[in-house]
Amino acid sequence: MRIDIISVVPELMYSPFAGSIMKRAQEAGLAEVHFHNLRYYTTNAYKQVDDYPYGGGAGMVLMVAPIDKCISQLKAKRTYDAVIYLTPDGDVLNQGIANALSLFQNIIVLCGHYKGVDQRVRDMFVTHEISIGDYVLSGGELAAAVLCDSLIRLIPGVLGNETSALTDSFQDGLLAPPVYTRPADYNGHQVPEILTSGNTPKVEAWREEQALKITKQKRPDLLE
Ligand code: 6GU
C-alpha cells in the first residue's frame, strides 16, 4: 500500500511512523508513506495556503488551489483508489471501515487544519470522509496517524503469526480476553490455572468465554 499524506504540519506525524509496526512495514516494503507539505504547493506570491472564510467568522480555511496542485501532481503519476479527508464530521472510524480501506493499493490522506478545507475540495476530490471519534482535535494529523496505523497493521505480512490481527479486539466483533505472562504467581496473585494447563482447546474455549463476558460487561452495544 502506498499512502500520500497531505498536511500543513506534516512534522506532527513523523514519529508515529518512525517506530514499531509502521516502521517495520515500511522497511519490509509493505507500506510506502510519503508526506507532502501543503506549503510547497502554494500558487500565489504570498505562499498562502489558507484564507479568511467568505461570510466572516472565526478561523482560517485551507484554500482549494494548493490542494488541487498537490493532488493533481500525485494523480498524474499513478491511479488512486481513494482520497480520504480527515474531519470531525466524517464517518466514525471502526474496524469494518479499516478492513475495507486496507485493501486499497494507493491512497491520498488529506489532513484538515484550522477551520477545515474549502468545501469545493471535498466536492471535487474527496472520496471518503473519516473522523476518529466524537471529540475535537486541532487538526486531522493525529487522526491520520491513527487511521494509517489501523490500515497498515492489516496489510498481509505486516504482523507475524504471533501478533496476528485476527486476534485483535474488535476483529471478531468482541473485546480481547485478558492475557498473562510469567511469573505464574506474583505475590499471591495467580494466573488462571487453565492457561498453564497446556490444554489448547480448553484455553481457546476459556478465551472465547472471557471475550464474551468482557464484551457484555464493557461494551454491550457491540453484541446488539
Ligand atoms: Cl479527523 N479531525 C479533527 N480536527 N478532529 C477530530 C477528528 C478529525 N476526529 C475526531 N476529532
Boltz pocket constraint, residues with backbone or C-beta under 6 A from the ligand:
constraints:
  - pocket:
      binder: B
      contacts: [[A, 85], [A, 86], [A, 87], [A, 88], [A, 112], [A, 130], [A, 131], [A, 132], [A, 133], [A, 134], [A, 135], [A, 136], [A, 137], [A, 138], [A, 139], [A, 140], [A, 143], [A, 144]]
      max_distance: 6.0
